[in-house]
């Protein structure tokens, strides 16, 4: 079935496909949970003014701002912006904007789990 050049695939009873929901509190392993080479997807919401401490990760990580805004150090990110973090890069404190922020984060491997 075609829909504006986007493939539509039913997932009900289709082996290998799962359906999730972006509610701001989810996490999906892209592979066996014990495999350190698996990718990971995070769905996170931060309330207005809530913070994530500064830190770094050991592998690539990215965050897409789905809604709202945030500041990373002195830089503002708004809906549609993407933050890419290289391995071992120092990420400043992240603060949810006036309306909070909804992020979809992608970790290349489990090494990018903690900040």
N, C-alpha and C positions, 0 to 999 in steps of 0.2 A: 504494500500500500504506500502511496506517495503522498507527501504533505509538504508542499513548498520546498522541495529538495531536501527534506528531512525524512529519514527512514523511520517508520513507525513499526515497532516490534512488540507484539503482545508478550507479557512475561508470565501470565498465569499458565502453570503447568509446562513452562519451557525450561528444560534443564540448563543450569549454568547462569540463569538470569535471576536477579533479585530486585525488588522494589523497595525503596526507602522513602523517607519524608524529611524535608529540611525544616526541623522545628527548633534548631538552635542548640540541640543537646544530643548529637548523634556522633557515631564513629564507626567506620567500616574498614576492616582489614581487606586488602586486595591480594589475597593469597592465604596460605596457612598461617594462623596466628602465631605459630612458633618459628616461622621463617623470618630471619632478620633482613632478608632481601625483599620482603613484601612491601608494597606501597600502602599508604594509609590515607583515608579521607576523613576530615573532621568537619563537623557542622557546629559552629559556636556562635553564641550571642553574648555580647557584653553590654551591660546596662550603662546608661549615661554616667560618665565619671569613673566607671570600674576600670581597673588596670590589670595588665599582665606585666610581671617584672621583666627587666632587661635580662638578656642571656644570649646563648648561642646554641646551635645544633650541629651535629656531626655529618649531616647530609643536606641536600637541597630540600627546600620547603617553600611553598607558595601560599598566598592567601588572596582570595578574591572577595572584595567588598560587595555583598549582595544587596545590602540596604543599610542606610544610616551613614555614619562617618566615624573616623578614628584618627588619632594622631600617633605617629611613631616618632618619638623624639620631638622635633619641631616641624615635622612634615605632616600635612593633613591628607588623608585618603578619603574619598567619597565613593558612592555607588558606582560600580564599574571599574574602579581602580584595582590594580594588582600589586601586591608586595612580593618580590622574589628575594629569597635569602640563600646565599651561597653557603657551603659548608664552612663552619668555624667563624662566620661573620658575626659581629657583635650587634644584636638587635636592641635598640633602646626600649625603654618602657613604652607599652602600648596602652592608650587610654581611649575608652569609648566616648564618642562625641555627644552632643546635647541630646540626641534622640537614641543614643546607643548605636551598636553596630552588629550586623549579622555577617559572619564570615564563612566562606567555604575554603578550608585549608587542605592542602595536598602535600604529603610527605613522600619523597621518592622511595625511601626505605625506612624501616623501623629506627634506624640511627637518628632520624630527624624527629623522633617523638618528643623529647624533652627540650625545653628552652632553659 
